[in-house]
Amino acid sequence: MNKQMFEVMQRREELLARIALQRGQIAHIASSCKTPLAFADRGWAAVRLLRSMPMLVTGVMALLVARKQGLMGLLRGGWLLWEGYSFFTAFSAKLSSRKSDTSKITQEPRA
């Protein structure tokens, strides 16, 4: 192997070692930025969601302005609606299951 080829190979090894060191440094920097970037990404996704539903945002803002109780009153009202809905669905499921049970009992086999 001639001297020039040896110098090229030695330079290549030095560059590869430098590249490996820089990759390690970049990985360390990226790992420290991972949490803030994930938080920013979630925030940006929330902004896109709100921008895709302008009528929903407008309705919620109108409710907040119209209600004297503010956000807590709105949350309390939403909670009451949710509880009422849950009760109604459970009650209607009970009624529908009772109705199907009684219909089986009242039907007599024909001879």
KOLFI-646684 format. One record per residue: z, x, y of N, C-alpha, C in turn; residue number from 1; residue in three letters. Coordinates in steps of 0.02 Angstrom, whole numbers, plus 50000, padded with zeros to 5 digits. Layout:
npz | npx | npy | capz | capx | capy | cpz | cpx | cpy | k | r
Z | X | Y | Z | X | Y | Z | X | Y | NUM | ALA
...
// end
This chain:
npz | npx | npy | capz | capx | capy | cpz | cpx | cpy | k | r
50000 | 50043 | 49942 | 50000 | 50000 | 50000 | 50000 | 50045 | 50062 | 1 | MET
49955 | 50029 | 50108 | 49952 | 50072 | 50167 | 50008 | 50055 | 50217 | 2 | ASN
50015 | 50097 | 50266 | 50069 | 50091 | 50314 | 50064 | 50027 | 50356 | 3 | LYS
50003 | 50010 | 50375 | 49993 | 49950 | 50417 | 50012 | 49886 | 50379 | 4 | GLN
49994 | 49882 | 50316 | 50011 | 49823 | 50275 | 50087 | 49819 | 50265 | 5 | MET
50119 | 49877 | 50256 | 50192 | 49878 | 50249 | 50226 | 49852 | 50312 | 6 | PHE
50201 | 49871 | 50371 | 50229 | 49848 | 50434 | 50220 | 49773 | 50443 | 7 | GLU
50162 | 49748 | 50423 | 50148 | 49676 | 50427 | 50196 | 49638 | 50382 | 8 | VAL
50206 | 49661 | 50321 | 50251 | 49628 | 50274 | 50324 | 49630 | 50299 | 9 | MET
50343 | 49687 | 50328 | 50410 | 49693 | 50355 | 50420 | 49646 | 50415 | 10 | GLN
50370 | 49642 | 50457 | 50373 | 49596 | 50515 | 50377 | 49523 | 50491 | 11 | ARG
50340 | 49508 | 50439 | 50340 | 49440 | 50410 | 50410 | 49422 | 50385 | 12 | ARG
50442 | 49468 | 50349 | 50510 | 49456 | 50324 | 50560 | 49446 | 50381 | 13 | GLU
50553 | 49485 | 50435 | 50596 | 49477 | 50493 | 50586 | 49408 | 50525 | 14 | GLU
50523 | 49387 | 50530 | 50509 | 49322 | 50560 | 50535 | 49265 | 50516 | 15 | LEU
50528 | 49271 | 50450 | 50554 | 49220 | 50405 | 50630 | 49215 | 50410 | 16 | LEU
50665 | 49272 | 50417 | 50737 | 49271 | 50425 | 50756 | 49239 | 50491 | 17 | ALA
50719 | 49253 | 50543 | 50731 | 49223 | 50609 | 50720 | 49147 | 50607 | 18 | ARG
50668 | 49127 | 50571 | 50653 | 49055 | 50564 | 50710 | 49020 | 50528 | 19 | ILE
50735 | 49050 | 50474 | 50790 | 49020 | 50436 | 50852 | 49013 | 50480 | 20 | ALA
50867 | 49064 | 50521 | 50924 | 49061 | 50567 | 50915 | 49005 | 50618 | 21 | LEU
50855 | 48999 | 50646 | 50842 | 48946 | 50695 | 50846 | 48877 | 50663 | 22 | GLN
50824 | 48870 | 50601 | 50830 | 48806 | 50567 | 50903 | 48786 | 50559 | 23 | ARG
50945 | 48834 | 50542 | 51016 | 48821 | 50536 | 51047 | 48799 | 50602 | 24 | GLY
51027 | 48833 | 50656 | 51052 | 48815 | 50722 | 51030 | 48744 | 50742 | 25 | GLN
50968 | 48728 | 50729 | 50943 | 48661 | 50745 | 50979 | 48608 | 50704 | 26 | ILE
50991 | 48622 | 50641 | 51028 | 48574 | 50598 | 51098 | 48563 | 50624 | 27 | ALA
51131 | 48615 | 50648 | 51198 | 48608 | 50676 | 51197 | 48567 | 50740 | 28 | HIS
51150 | 48580 | 50783 | 51144 | 48542 | 50846 | 51128 | 48469 | 50831 | 29 | ILE
51083 | 48457 | 50784 | 51063 | 48388 | 50767 | 51121 | 48350 | 50737 | 30 | ALA
51163 | 48383 | 50697 | 51219 | 48348 | 50666 | 51270 | 48327 | 50718 | 31 | SER
51278 | 48365 | 50771 | 51326 | 48346 | 50823 | 51298 | 48290 | 50867 | 32 | SER
51233 | 48280 | 50868 | 51202 | 48228 | 50909 | 51189 | 48164 | 50869 | 33 | CYS
51203 | 48164 | 50804 | 51184 | 48108 | 50762 | 51220 | 48043 | 50782 | 34 | LYS
51285 | 48045 | 50793 | 51323 | 47985 | 50810 | 51302 | 47956 | 50878 | 35 | THR
51297 | 47995 | 50931 | 51274 | 47966 | 50995 | 51203 | 47938 | 50991 | 36 | PRO
51160 | 47971 | 50954 | 51092 | 47945 | 50948 | 51089 | 47880 | 50908 | 37 | LEU
51131 | 47875 | 50857 | 51134 | 47812 | 50818 | 51160 | 47755 | 50862 | 38 | ALA
51210 | 47769 | 50903 | 51237 | 47719 | 50949 | 51184 | 47697 | 50999 | 39 | PHE
51147 | 47744 | 51026 | 51094 | 47728 | 51073 | 51039 | 47688 | 51039 | 40 | ALA
51024 | 47704 | 50977 | 50973 | 47667 | 50940 | 50994 | 47595 | 50928 | 41 | ASP
51058 | 47583 | 50911 | 51083 | 47515 | 50903 | 51081 | 47477 | 50969 | 42 | ARG
51098 | 47511 | 51024 | 51094 | 47479 | 51090 | 51023 | 47460 | 51107 | 43 | GLY
50976 | 47503 | 51093 | 50906 | 47489 | 51107 | 50881 | 47430 | 51064 | 44 | TRP
50903 | 47426 | 51002 | 50885 | 47370 | 50959 | 50913 | 47305 | 50986 | 45 | ALA
50974 | 47307 | 51013 | 51003 | 47247 | 51043 | 50963 | 47225 | 51105 | 46 | ALA
50942 | 47273 | 51145 | 50901 | 47257 | 51204 | 50835 | 47225 | 51183 | 47 | VAL
50803 | 47253 | 51132 | 50740 | 47224 | 51108 | 50750 | 47153 | 51081 | 48 | ARG
50806 | 47142 | 51046 | 50820 | 47075 | 51020 | 50829 | 47026 | 51077 | 49 | LEU
50867 | 47045 | 51128 | 50878 | 47000 | 51184 | 50814 | 46988 | 51224 | 50 | LEU
50772 | 47038 | 51229 | 50708 | 47029 | 51264 | 50660 | 46985 | 51225 | 51 | ARG
50668 | 46982 | 51159 | 50624 | 46940 | 51119 | 50645 | 46867 | 51120 | 52 | SER
50706 | 46853 | 51145 | 50731 | 46784 | 51147 | 50755 | 46767 | 51218 | 53 | MET
50710 | 46762 | 51266 | 50732 | 46749 | 51335 | 50764 | 46680 | 51343 | 54 | PRO
50742 | 46631 | 51305 | 50772 | 46564 | 51313 | 50844 | 46563 | 51288 | 55 | MET
50859 | 46599 | 51236 | 50927 | 46603 | 51211 | 50972 | 46637 | 51262 | 56 | LEU
50949 | 46691 | 51291 | 50988 | 46727 | 51342 | 50999 | 46681 | 51402 | 57 | VAL
50947 | 46646 | 51422 | 50953 | 46601 | 51479 | 51003 | 46545 | 51465 | 58 | THR
51000 | 46517 | 51405 | 51046 | 46464 | 51386 | 51118 | 46487 | 51385 | 59 | GLY
51130 | 46545 | 51357 | 51198 | 46572 | 51354 | 51224 | 46586 | 51425 | 60 | VAL
51182 | 46615 | 51466 | 51204 | 46628 | 51535 | 51217 | 46564 | 51573 | 61 | MET
51176 | 46513 | 51562 | 51187 | 46449 | 51595 | 51253 | 46418 | 51572 | 62 | ALA
51268 | 46423 | 51508 | 51331 | 46397 | 51483 | 51390 | 46434 | 51513 | 63 | LEU
51384 | 46499 | 51519 | 51439 | 46538 | 51548 | 51450 | 46520 | 51622 | 64 | LEU
51396 | 46508 | 51657 | 51403 | 46490 | 51727 | 51430 | 46419 | 51734 | 65 | VAL
51406 | 46373 | 51691 | 51425 | 46303 | 51697 | 51497 | 46290 | 51675 | 66 | ALA
51521 | 46328 | 51629 | 51589 | 46317 | 51604 | 51640 | 46349 | 51649 | 67 | ARG
51692 | 46313 | 51664 | 51744 | 46340 | 51707 | 51789 | 46388 | 51668 | 68 | LYS
51791 | 46380 | 51603 | 51836 | 46420 | 51562 | 51807 | 46489 | 51546 | 69 | GLN
51746 | 46500 | 51560 | 51716 | 46566 | 51550 | 51702 | 46581 | 51477 | 70 | GLY
51702 | 46644 | 51461 | 51682 | 46668 | 51395 | 51731 | 46645 | 51341 | 71 | LEU
51795 | 46647 | 51355 | 51845 | 46626 | 51304 | 51838 | 46552 | 51288 | 72 | MET
51825 | 46512 | 51337 | 51815 | 46441 | 51324 | 51753 | 46429 | 51283 | 73 | GLY
51701 | 46467 | 51297 | 51639 | 46461 | 51259 | 51651 | 46482 | 51186 | 74 | LEU
51687 | 46536 | 51177 | 51702 | 46558 | 51108 | 51745 | 46508 | 51072 | 75 | LEU
51794 | 46479 | 51106 | 51837 | 46429 | 51075 | 51796 | 46367 | 51055 | 76 | ARG
51751 | 46346 | 51099 | 51708 | 46289 | 51083 | 51662 | 46303 | 51025 | 77 | GLY
51635 | 46363 | 51023 | 51592 | 46383 | 50967 | 51630 | 46385 | 50902 | 78 | GLY
51692 | 46409 | 50905 | 51734 | 46411 | 50845 | 51749 | 46341 | 50820 | 79 | TRP
51764 | 46295 | 50866 | 51777 | 46226 | 50846 | 51714 | 46194 | 50815 | 80 | LEU
51657 | 46208 | 50845 | 51594 | 46181 | 50816 | 51583 | 46209 | 50745 | 81 | LEU
51596 | 46273 | 50736 | 51587 | 46304 | 50671 | 51635 | 46274 | 50620 | 82 | TRP
51697 | 46264 | 50639 | 51745 | 46234 | 50593 | 51725 | 46162 | 50575 | 83 | GLU
51701 | 46125 | 50625 | 51679 | 46057 | 50612 | 51619 | 46056 | 50565 | 84 | GLY
51573 | 46101 | 50577 | 51514 | 46105 | 50534 | 51534 | 46123 | 50462 | 85 | TYR
51579 | 46171 | 50455 | 51602 | 46191 | 50388 | 51636 | 46133 | 50353 | 86 | SER
51679 | 46097 | 50389 | 51713 | 46040 | 50359 | 51662 | 45986 | 50338 | 87 | PHE
51614 | 45972 | 50382 | 51565 | 45921 | 50368 | 51523 | 45938 | 50307 | 88 | PHE
51500 | 46001 | 50302 | 51459 | 46020 | 50244 | 51499 | 46018 | 50179 | 89 | THR
51562 | 46039 | 50181 | 51604 | 46036 | 50121 | 51617 | 45964 | 50101 | 90 | ALA
51631 | 45921 | 50150 | 51644 | 45851 | 50137 | 51582 | 45816 | 50109 | 91 | PHE
51524 | 45830 | 50139 | 51463 | 45798 | 50114 | 51445 | 45823 | 50044 | 92 | SER
51461 | 45886 | 50029 | 51448 | 45912 | 49961 | 51493 | 45876 | 49911 | 93 | ALA
51556 | 45863 | 49930 | 51601 | 45826 | 49886 | 51575 | 45756 | 49874 | 94 | LYS
51553 | 45724 | 49928 | 51528 | 45656 | 49922 | 51465 | 45653 | 49878 | 95 | LEU
51420 | 45700 | 49888 | 51359 | 45699 | 49848 | 51373 | 45713 | 49775 | 96 | SER
51422 | 45757 | 49761 | 51439 | 45770 | 49691 | 51473 | 45709 | 49660 | 97 | SER
51514 | 45673 | 49698 | 51546 | 45612 | 49672 | 51494 | 45559 | 49660 | 98 | ARG
51446 | 45554 | 49704 | 51394 | 45503 | 49698 | 51353 | 45514 | 49634 | 99 | LYS
51336 | 45577 | 49620 | 51297 | 45591 | 49560 | 51340 | 45580 | 49497 | 100 | SER
51405 | 45594 | 49501 | 51449 | 45582 | 49443 | 51456 | 45507 | 49429 | 101 | ASP
51464 | 45467 | 49481 | 51472 | 45395 | 49471 | 51407 | 45363 | 49449 | 102 | THR
51351 | 45390 | 49469 | 51288 | 45360 | 49447 | 51277 | 45372 | 49372 | 103 | SER
51303 | 45426 | 49346 | 51297 | 45439 | 49274 | 51342 | 45391 | 49235 | 104 | LYS
51399 | 45375 | 49263 | 51446 | 45331 | 49229 | 51421 | 45259 | 49228 | 105 | ILE
51393 | 45236 | 49283 | 51374 | 45165 | 49288 | 51310 | 45150 | 49249 | 106 | THR
51269 | 45199 | 49236 | 51208 | 45186 | 49199 | 51224 | 45182 | 49124 | 107 | GLN
51208 | 45125 | 49095 | 51220 | 45116 | 49024 | 51155 | 45126 | 48987 | 108 | GLU
51158 | 45154 | 48929 | 51097 | 45163 | 48890 | 51071 | 45094 | 48868 | 109 | PRO
51007 | 45087 | 48871 | 50975 | 45024 | 48850 | 50962 | 45025 | 48775 | 110 | ARG
50973 | 44968 | 48745 | 50964 | 44964 | 48673 | 50899 | 44929 | 48655 | 111 | ALA
// end
